[in-house]
Amino acid sequence: MARVRFHRRTMLRGIGASVIGLPLLEEMLLSSAVAAPAKAVASQQVPVRAFNVFFGLGIPAPLQSEGFDGVLEPLKPLRDKLLFLQNVDQVRCDESGINAHFDGASGAFTAEPPSGEAKAGGPSIDQVVRHAHYPQGLPAGMVSTLVGGTFFRRSRVSRYVHSYNADGTVAATMQEKPRDLFDRVFGQVAVEGAGGDAREQRLRRSVLDAVVDQYRFYTGGRSPLGQASRSRVADHLDRIREFEQRAFEMPHVLEDAPPLPPQSTVAHGGIADPGGEGIDITLEQLVTEWRLMADLYALAIQMDRVRFGSLTFLAAGERIRLTGDYRYDDRLVYRFDDAAQLNASGSAGCSHEWWHKFNPKKKNEALRAHAHMKMREVAYFLRRLDETIEANGKSILENSLITISTESGDGRHNDVKRELSGVFHAVSGAGGRLKTGRTLDVKAEGIDVYNTMLAALDVPTRLGQKPRDHQMVDAIRA
């Protein structure tokens, strides 16, 4: 019996612009050309994707050289799927009179100094790739660019937004609340009698209720899908329901679903950065909020609702006073208590002070613990992308261009060349186009590294507004 080929975008549709994506199923891989080679069919099913992952405050260059024996330890399980770059300099991003945290953050993924306080100096890597590979736009129903994150320091946009259009404007509105990120991906469902209150609508109806009939058909006994695909569809939609419940504390739950968490107590908006003096937050609060955001963002990619954008874990120059026991692999790494350990209040008691106090001749225990924790949480997101295997036998992490970077290579403001030298970078393989499983000392400017990455993805556009001789960093290309 011949199986019918399905297009993933037409299987399940919600109301209006709400489209529920699906994982790749074997029925979607059947080619209309019977004799088409399996490798060719698989390559057609793996889209081009590019995402920028930013974490605040950076990793001092001397600590990067310690490899996985130091603060990079949480990335060790993913080392074969990442390329680690040392001595990447962003010194050309410095702009006299602008805050150094801001300079470095604006240069992350653009390699250009900022253009005022609300614009980057040029496009980010993800948007250049997007326009090169999808000049006519992305397929209907997709979120063109998804920008999200967990952060608190708010002054100047590029502290926390890391996806920019060709003219330096933000590529999409920042989604900093899990509920807003969920709605950005799934859309909102209008419910009769609920009025215009989005929260009331959410409490009364899930976006998945709009596709319940299709869900039952494709997972039931009359489904044209194979048993393995039925199970994958059921598991996939159950995960969406779970994340929706976590984001909205919805009263109706699936049988055997995990208990709903308490409503978030994390600050958002202006109250997240009161006068620039920082806020008190526990490690549990921070990690709970971030991991829900990371889960939702990864799910959007797995569903093929999103192919481009950026995700931020803590802003440039982040000001939080963190408390709580930090554990990794069942061992106690550190007890965070920033204000008490710094013996200060307000901004002087925040974690960013550890970076300003960095001394390569000292142990820097607090800074190391904070940086190690950041890598643990970045790795959490990357592992989510590594869970889904695509048609070519590789994971989403391996097939995508994931660029991980930060604002600073040192942390001390008194020497900008030192501060913006040796900025941490790690990159995924982009479908085998870039080398992975190694650490390379490139001794290169960020703009040349980025342009080499673009060339590897067959993108003709080059970053940089001023004429210059581009130096390809061929060592990073596969």
Phi, psi and omega in degrees: 000126181287136178270146180275138177273134180248146171265131186301333183277348182253354183290312182231126178229140179264208182265135178062238184270003181279114180237121180272114180284170182224156171290162177292131178247157181299329180292339179277348185265357180289122182275146176291337175266107188303323185271006182297134180300143181301322181296320179293319179298316181298318182296329179288340184268355181255108183284160173281129180224150175211128180224145177252126179247119185245139170230145188280154171078337171086182175231114179309138185307320179299329179284331177297326184290348179281351178062217186279001175276352182239227187290343179277002183311316182297342179272354184302318179298342181254009189300329181286348183249008180229153172248121181260129184246126177252154179058048169265118185256136176244029187298333179289352179276352181291138177227114187306131177095350178258147180303135185295325175302317181295316179302309183296320180292321179293327180281341177298122176077356175240331184059029179227147174293158181294160176248081187081196185265351184239002182224151171277169181278358180176187183286157174268162184307313186300321183285329176294317178296317181303311184288332178287319185268342179227062184298335179265007181099162180283164178305152182302142176090356181270154170279119188298319178210134179244120179240121181211173177166170175244116186201169183224321178291128193241338186299133179068122192301318187285004168296328188230342176263135185221039173217120189227143176287175182301328181270007178088358177281157182296140184281340179196158178293136178292130175254110184251357176247138179306321180296319180292322178296318178301314181292327178297324182278315189261345186079175181247147180255123177282134182239127181300129177090355182268354181069206183262006183280110185297322181293319179297320177299317181297319182291339183263335185205138176271154175296334180286340176299335181288342182239020186298323181294316178294322179302313181295322181294311186284345178251358183268184184294336181266006182297140175282357181276155173288167184299319181297319180290323176302316181295321180294319178297315180298314180297320182298312182288329175296324178293319177300315179299317181299313181293325177296318178297320180294324182283326189245359183050048183290143186287332181269130185234156176285152175299134181068014178287153179294153180297148181286139178284162175294159180300142184300137176253008181283138182285145175226163178070207184301325182289350177283345182220064186294104179064017181072014184267355177089165181230158175272135180207145177270157178299322179298316178299314183297312184291321179299314180296311182299315185292329173294317177298316181296319178299314182294318180295315179297320179297320178299323178288316180299327179279354186062036171271340186220137177234350183216150176152198182214155180224131186244129170246099181073134187278170175296134182066029186308139180236093174228150173252099189270139174229155175128157178281128180255120181241147175217130183051045176064015174244146177282116181273317186193154172253107180287133171198070191307306186299315181294319182289331176273348181054049183208163177240175179059212183296332180290345179259012184267162186298334182296341178294333178297327179289320178292336179269002185303133177221114184299346180269357181246175184284329179053046188299315182294315179300315180301317181295317178297315181294320178299317179297319178299318180293325177298319183283326172297317179297327178302314179294316181298322179297326177299321179286337181276353182282330186264119179265132184260184189299335181270008178085001179251160181280167176301321178302315181291325184278340184264161169265099177254115180254122182250125180205188189204196189259335194217148174257357181217288180126345181264131187281347190283354178214096187295328180295324177287319184295322182259018173256147177066038181286132184301134173218136168223143186224141174278175191282348179054050177069032179088007181278335180242150178292144175225172178078024181204165173244126182243134174269096190274334181048058186218160174286148180303322183296325179285324175298312182297317181293328175293321177298318179296319179297323180296333178265017178060037177261120184284335182290145176239144177286156178107121183274335182267141178300134178200161176277112180284131180253106180292136178262078189297340182296339183270348182275141179287000000 
